[in-house]
Amino acid sequence: MKKVSTFLYLSILLIFSFSTTIISQTFDGEWSTALVTDDDNSNGTNQRTMSVAATTGENNFVALVSRPSTGEYYLVGYKNATDSSGRLGASFSGSNDPPQTLWINGFDQVFMEKAFDIASYGDLIFVANNDAAHNILVFELKDDSVYSYPMRLSTATDPFNVDSLWAIDVDKQGRVYVTTQGNETTPSKVFIYDSNDPEWSSGNSGAPKQTITLPDNGLAHGVTANADGSVIYVSNMNNGKIYAYVGNIADGYTLSPSFNYENIDVYQVDSTTTEDIGPLGINFMDDNNILFVAADSYINSPNRTYGFGRIYIVNPNTGEMMDTIDVAEWNFIASDSTDYTTHVKNVSSGYTSTYYVDIDENKALYSQSYFSWTIEKWVYSGTLPMIELTITDVEKIDTNIPNSFEVSQNYPNPFNPSTTIEISINKTAPITLSVYNIQGELITNLVNGAEFAPGIYKITFDASRLASGTYIYSISNGNNIITKKMTLLK
């Protein structure tokens, strides 16, 4: 009787515990800039800075730069950068800017055209290019400049159905993820390639290994994948969503129902004007399993939003925002709280326009300011949390509509180290699945308010990092909460 009473007490307690801090995912430090390139002739990018890719080593990176007046696009490399040194190549400014970057391999030549994003793979730089063949061009950062690398791939394999490219990422195995330019009436797609394939060096044309079409119309402004390519995240700047897909390059990918990110910030430009701001570039930090999301208005916005520019730090399993780097506020404070446009040497860019974020091998973040023509490096004063990546463990096993909302007893039980929970959902609902210890402390949210369609789902919980003991799992559909116990024996 005492055991039953304790369990009932815990069940009641858990109903009021959903806002409890996730103790294994706490951010206990502060973000600050460790490097901001000068906006000058000797070390600046000297034109609109669209994207940045960190390469191997400390303070080594490449900036993607555009010159709107001439329509030229080029790459600017940095080695051992400081605020005032490290840029590779001769001094340039204005009409003396570098010419449009030309990828060249013998007689094979392609100009960089209308490129919006770059990604690194070691010291290689992959460019989502929009020449006539919509090539993915590859360059290499060396000690004195950025050079063409003898790899490229044309993505325009069907002359009657050509997609323009936008965002790009490369995972740790060399698989390449590139998005197409959707809009308010057309969904974006994600093309997935393997840069280890021979056609990148010979023939230079090939169909994607997999193609993902997003479920909603809009521009997929960002794409990123974890190290082994089992999870892909894609941002839609139009509706504020980030989608998570699980699978692999051989068998394909499915949209994960457990990840739920949808956020449009509304920025007050003036007393009568507002600007909607959605997610732009995104990047995934391996090992720690943290998703970083740049949020700002984009180039073609009718209003300048220098007072808004953020990098959100997001739970990769649920889509929860866990922390924020407020770039605009950082710029404002650095200017002695006078404006958002002042460039403070090696402290702040000013002219906040944060479109993309990248991560180096030491887990520092890199962002750019499009309108300040600068690169920013951010470091964290505390210890970044390590989050167990559980998003791959949600599977829909039956599409038939159940009669009621039900939750199975986990199996096996007791278990070591993984167990399975089945959920029957009879109507579309926001599902939250949380795990607590016996003291009622939240261990993790396996699912957090994600909208599940009717059906039966199988969710696998990996407790390999937890100690033996009794744990509570609680499932809510917005109206009902079902709570059960499970036992981990190691």
CORTAPE-V906955 format. One record per residue. N is the residue number from 0. RES is the residue in one small letter. OMEGA is omega in whole degrees, 0 to 359 (* if undefined). NEAR is the number of other C-alpha atoms within 8 Angstrom. D_FIRST is the distance of its C-alpha to the first C-alpha in whole Angstrom. Layout:
N/RES/OMEGA/NEAR/D_FIRST
N/RES/OMEGA/NEAR/D_FIRST
//
This chain:
0/m/179/4/0
1/k/180/5/4
2/k/179/6/5
3/v/181/7/5
4/s/178/8/6
5/t/181/8/9
6/f/179/8/10
7/l/179/8/11
8/y/180/8/12
9/l/179/10/14
10/s/178/9/15
11/i/180/8/17
12/l/184/9/18
13/l/179/10/20
14/i/184/8/22
15/f/188/7/24
16/s/188/9/24
17/f/179/7/27
18/s/180/5/30
19/t/179/7/29
20/t/176/6/31
21/i/194/9/31
22/i/180/7/31
23/s/186/9/33
24/q/183/8/36
25/t/173/9/37
26/f/188/10/41
27/d/182/6/42
28/g/181/8/46
29/e/175/7/49
30/w/177/9/51
31/s/179/8/55
32/t/173/12/58
33/a/181/10/60
34/l/170/12/63
35/v/181/16/64
36/t/179/14/68
37/d/172/11/71
38/d/180/12/72
39/d/185/7/76
40/n/189/9/78
41/s/185/9/78
42/n/181/14/74
43/g/173/12/73
44/t/171/12/72
45/n/171/12/74
46/q/183/8/73
47/r/187/13/70
48/t/193/17/67
49/m/186/15/65
50/s/180/15/63
51/v/177/18/62
52/a/178/14/61
53/a/179/13/60
54/t/182/15/62
55/t/179/9/62
56/g/184/6/62
57/e/175/6/62
58/n/175/10/63
59/n/184/13/65
60/f/178/11/64
61/v/177/14/66
62/a/171/14/67
63/l/188/15/68
64/v/177/14/70
65/s/176/12/72
66/r/188/10/75
67/p/184/7/75
68/s/180/4/79
69/t/182/5/80
70/g/182/9/77
71/e/179/13/77
72/y/181/14/74
73/y/182/12/73
74/l/177/10/71
75/v/182/12/72
76/g/177/13/70
77/y/174/12/69
78/k/180/11/69
79/n/189/9/68
80/a/162/12/68
81/t/178/10/68
82/d/188/11/69
83/s/180/9/72
84/s/175/9/73
85/g/180/10/72
86/r/183/12/73
87/l/180/11/75
88/g/184/6/78
89/a/176/4/81
90/s/180/7/81
91/f/178/10/81
92/s/174/8/81
93/g/183/6/81
94/s/179/4/84
95/n/176/6/84
96/d/178/8/80
97/p/176/7/80
98/p/177/6/81
99/q/184/9/78
100/t/179/11/76
101/l/171/9/78
102/w/185/13/76
103/i/176/10/79
104/n/186/9/79
105/g/179/5/82
106/f/180/5/84
107/d/185/6/80
108/q/178/9/80
109/v/175/8/77
110/f/170/9/77
111/m/182/15/74
112/e/174/10/74
113/k/176/10/71
114/a/184/12/68
115/f/185/11/65
116/d/175/13/63
117/i/178/15/63
118/a/181/12/61
119/s/172/13/61
120/y/192/12/60
121/g/177/6/61
122/d/176/10/65
123/l/180/12/65
124/i/179/14/65
125/f/184/14/65
126/v/174/12/66
127/a/190/17/65
128/n/180/15/69
129/n/165/13/70
130/d/184/11/74
131/a/181/4/75
132/a/179/8/73
133/h/181/14/70
134/n/160/13/70
135/i/183/12/67
136/l/181/12/69
137/v/177/14/69
138/f/179/13/70
139/e/174/11/70
140/l/176/13/70
141/k/188/8/72
142/d/185/6/73
143/d/181/6/76
144/s/172/9/75
145/v/185/11/73
146/y/171/8/75
147/s/175/11/74
148/y/189/10/72
149/p/175/9/74
150/m/170/9/71
151/r/178/11/70
152/l/174/12/69
153/s/178/12/70
154/t/182/12/67
155/a/182/12/70
156/t/177/9/70
157/d/185/6/71
158/p/181/6/74
159/f/182/4/73
160/n/185/6/69
161/v/179/8/69
162/d/171/8/66
163/s/186/8/67
164/l/178/13/64
165/w/187/15/62
166/a/181/16/59
167/i/173/17/59
168/d/177/13/57
169/v/180/15/57
170/d/187/14/54
171/k/178/9/54
172/q/180/7/56
173/g/175/10/58
174/r/187/13/57
175/v/181/12/59
176/y/182/14/57
177/v/181/14/59
178/t/175/16/59
179/t/185/15/61
180/q/171/12/62
181/g/179/13/61
182/n/185/11/61
183/e/179/9/60
184/t/184/7/61
185/t/177/9/60
186/p/172/14/57
187/s/175/15/58
188/k/172/13/57
189/v/173/12/56
190/f/181/13/59
191/i/181/13/57
192/y/173/11/60
193/d/184/9/60
194/s/174/9/63
195/n/181/7/63
196/d/186/6/65
197/p/183/7/69
198/e/176/10/70
199/w/181/13/69
200/s/181/9/72
201/s/184/6/74
202/g/171/6/74
203/n/176/11/72
204/s/179/11/71
205/g/178/9/67
206/a/178/7/65
207/p/175/9/61
208/k/177/10/59
209/q/174/10/56
210/t/176/9/57
211/i/173/8/54
212/t/183/8/55
213/l/184/9/52
214/p/183/5/51
215/d/173/6/52
216/n/177/13/56
217/g/181/15/57
218/l/175/14/58
219/a/188/17/56
220/h/182/14/57
221/g/176/14/55
222/v/176/18/54
223/t/180/15/52
224/a/175/16/50
225/n/191/14/48
226/a/184/9/49
227/d/176/9/49
228/g/180/12/50
229/s/176/11/46
230/v/177/14/45
231/i/176/12/48
232/y/181/12/48
233/v/181/13/51
234/s/177/16/51
235/n/185/16/53
236/m/184/14/55
237/n/183/10/55
238/n/176/10/52
239/g/184/14/50
240/k/164/13/48
241/i/181/12/47
242/y/175/12/46
243/a/179/11/45
244/y/179/11/46
245/v/181/13/44
246/g/178/12/46
247/n/187/10/49
248/i/181/10/53
249/a/187/6/53
250/d/180/6/51
251/g/187/8/51
252/y/176/10/48
253/t/179/7/46
254/l/181/8/44
255/s/178/12/41
256/p/186/9/39
257/s/181/16/36
258/f/186/15/39
259/n/174/15/40
260/y/176/11/43
261/e/186/8/45
262/n/170/9/47
263/i/174/10/50
264/d/178/7/51
265/v/181/8/54
266/y/180/10/56
267/q/182/9/58
268/v/175/11/62
269/d/187/6/64
270/s/183/5/63
271/t/188/6/64
272/t/174/7/63
273/t/179/9/60
274/e/176/11/59
275/d/185/9/56
276/i/180/13/55
277/g/181/16/53
278/p/179/19/52
279/l/181/15/55
280/g/180/15/55
281/i/177/18/52
282/n/185/13/51
283/f/176/12/48
284/m/180/12/48
285/d/184/8/47
286/d/177/5/45
287/n/180/9/43
288/n/179/13/43
289/i/179/13/44
290/l/179/12/46
291/f/187/13/48
292/v/173/15/50
293/a/180/16/53
294/a/180/15/53
295/d/169/15/57
296/s/187/13/59
297/y/187/7/62
298/i/187/4/66
299/n/177/4/66
300/s/179/7/65
301/p/182/4/67
302/n/174/6/66
303/r/183/7/65
304/t/181/13/62
305/y/178/12/62
306/g/178/8/60
307/f/176/12/57
308/g/187/16/56
309/r/168/13/53
310/i/178/14/51
311/y/179/13/48
312/i/199/13/45
313/v/174/13/43
314/n/186/12/39
315/p/181/12/41
316/n/189/11/37
317/t/185/16/37
318/g/178/11/40
319/e/170/10/39
320/m/183/9/41
321/m/181/10/40
322/d/181/8/43
323/t/166/9/47
324/i/181/9/50
325/d/185/10/52
326/v/181/12/56
327/a/179/14/58
328/e/176/10/56
329/w/178/9/57
330/n/182/17/61
331/f/180/14/61
332/i/180/9/60
333/a/180/10/62
334/s/185/12/65
335/d/177/6/64
336/s/179/7/62
337/t/181/7/66
338/d/180/8/65
339/y/189/14/64
340/t/182/11/67
341/t/174/11/68
342/h/178/13/68
343/v/189/10/67
344/k/177/8/69
345/n/178/11/66
346/v/184/11/63
347/s/181/14/63
348/s/195/16/65
349/g/179/15/65
350/y/186/13/65
351/t/177/19/62
352/s/189/15/62
353/t/186/16/59
354/y/184/16/59
355/y/178/14/58
356/v/177/18/56
357/d/187/12/56
358/i/178/14/54
359/d/186/11/56
360/e/177/8/55
361/n/177/6/54
362/k/167/8/52
363/a/179/11/54
364/l/174/11/54
365/y/173/15/58
366/s/181/15/59
367/q/171/17/62
368/s/183/18/64
369/y/186/14/66
370/f/176/9/68
371/s/176/14/68
372/w/185/14/69
373/t/173/15/67
374/i/179/15/64
375/e/173/15/61
376/k/183/12/59
377/w/177/13/55
378/v/185/11/53
379/y/185/11/50
380/s/182/8/50
381/g/176/8/46
382/t/180/8/44
383/l/180/7/44
384/p/174/9/40
385/m/185/10/39
386/i/176/10/38
387/e/181/5/36
388/l/184/8/38
389/t/187/10/36
390/i/181/14/38
391/t/190/10/39
392/d/176/9/36
393/v/184/12/35
394/e/175/7/37
395/k/187/9/37
396/i/180/8/37
397/d/181/7/38
398/t/176/8/40
399/n/183/7/39
400/i/179/10/37
401/p/180/11/33
402/n/184/5/32
403/s/175/7/29
404/f/184/9/28
405/e/178/8/25
406/v/181/10/24
407/s/166/7/23
408/q/181/7/21
409/n/177/10/23
410/y/351/9/25
411/p/178/7/25
412/n/2/9/22
413/p/184/9/22
414/f/175/11/25
415/n/353/10/28
416/p/186/10/30
417/s/176/10/30
418/t/185/13/27
419/t/176/11/28
420/i/178/13/27
421/e/181/12/28
422/i/175/12/28
423/s/184/13/30
424/i/185/16/32
425/n/175/11/34
426/k/182/7/36
427/t/185/9/37
428/a/173/11/35
429/p/186/11/34
430/i/173/15/31
431/t/177/14/30
432/l/184/12/27
433/s/177/14/26
434/v/181/13/24
435/y/169/13/22
436/n/187/11/21
437/i/176/9/17
438/q/179/5/19
439/g/178/10/20
440/e/181/8/24
441/l/177/15/26
442/i/179/11/27
443/t/168/9/29
444/n/177/11/30
445/l/175/14/31
446/v/184/13/32
447/n/175/15/33
448/g/180/10/34
449/a/181/14/36
450/e/179/11/38
451/f/173/11/37
452/a/178/8/38
453/p/180/13/37
454/g/178/14/36
455/i/184/15/33
456/y/176/12/33
457/k/181/13/32
458/i/180/11/31
459/t/179/11/31
460/f/179/11/29
461/d/182/8/31
462/a/186/9/29
463/s/180/7/32
464/r/182/4/32
465/l/177/5/28
466/a/176/6/27
467/s/178/8/24
468/g/179/7/20
469/t/180/10/18
470/y/180/12/19
471/i/170/12/19
472/y/186/12/21
473/s/183/13/22
474/i/179/12/25
475/s/174/12/26
476/n/181/10/29
477/g/179/8/30
478/n/184/5/29
479/n/176/6/25
480/i/176/10/23
481/i/185/9/20
482/t/179/9/18
483/k/178/8/17
484/k/172/8/16
485/m/186/11/19
486/t/177/11/19
487/l/178/15/23
488/l/179/9/24
489/k/*/6/28
//
